Amino acid sequence: MKVDILTIFPEMFEGFLTTSIIKRAIQNKFVDIKIHDIRKYSKNPHKKVDDYGFGGGRGMVLMPQPIFDAVEDLKKENTKVILMTPQGKTYKQKMAYDLSKEKHLILICGHYEGFDERIRTLADLELSIGDYVLTGGELASMVITDSIVRLIDGVIEKDSHLNDSFNNNLLDYPVYTKPVNFRGMKVPDVLLSGHHANIKKFREEEALKKTQKRRPDLLENGENNG
Ligand SMILES: C[S@@+](CC[C@H](N)C(=O)[O-])C[C@H]1O[C@@H](n2cnc3c(N)ncnc32)[C@H](O)[C@@H]1O
């Protein structure tokens, strides 16, 4: 998979691309992630990418020219163009599964007051990572890229994400490590028993109990289901 991210703050992605699972996924060629500075596409002599919005109001607005040129330069036949916006569809695990099967994504990050409305015509999909407003789309694009890349076959053990929260409309079961007894809080005996069938049953029951208590909405509408 290839992911092209358009931003006016490329430096924000340094840690993201050079740490842990994302770093390994890039090194092992499961994904190719390229960060593109929108300014490089500006035809303005001063490389300007934003201006005041017509009609007045606060903040700067990203201009269409550099973003149209960037998308037209990077887009291929199988590309999905995704706009980061709090006005988009709320991002869910099911979408991460679907997007992990795509060949090529272009993610567009807005900033300041946002982007010129005409930029919307470039997008196949508009995504919001939740009902709150960030200063820019950079963190949103990292959230989306991270959640997709870990689902690409081979990036992590399939077992480790099959039981993740939101699969089968459930939250994940509780997990424990050493020590067996920490400040009087003990690891459930069944997990130390070595009895695989009982462990499986315990985990299924605990996942269901946890979901009923914390997120009954998942059991009712199942819209997070991966
Ligand atoms: C300050 S926000 C602009 C918000 C815009 N004025 C509005 O209310 O819809 C700047 C940029 O951050 C990104 N952004 C902010 N919140 C987001 C969210 N919840 N999900 C995805 N992107 C977001 C978008 O790219 C947006 O263009």
The ligand as an ORCA input file, in Angstrom:
! r2SCAN-3c Opt
* xyz 0 1
  C      -9.255     24.280     12.970
  S      -9.726     22.994     11.877
  C     -10.951     23.792     10.898
  C     -12.325     23.501     11.374
  C     -13.407     24.159     10.538
  N     -13.427     25.579     10.746
  C     -14.729     23.546     10.968
  O     -15.268     23.978     11.985
  O     -15.193     22.598     10.307
  C      -8.374     22.865     10.785
  C      -8.229     21.542     10.095
  O      -7.985     20.532     11.055
  C      -8.472     19.283     10.595
  N      -9.364     18.742     11.623
  C      -9.812     19.379     12.723
  N     -10.595     18.601     13.464
  C     -10.646     17.393     12.846
  C     -11.297     16.154     13.122
  N     -12.066     15.995     14.196
  N     -11.105     15.139     12.261
  C     -10.342     15.289     11.149
  N      -9.691     16.444     10.841
  C      -9.845     17.482     11.664
  C      -9.156     19.543      9.255
  O      -8.262     19.203      8.216
  C      -9.418     21.035      9.305
  O      -9.492     21.610      8.026
*
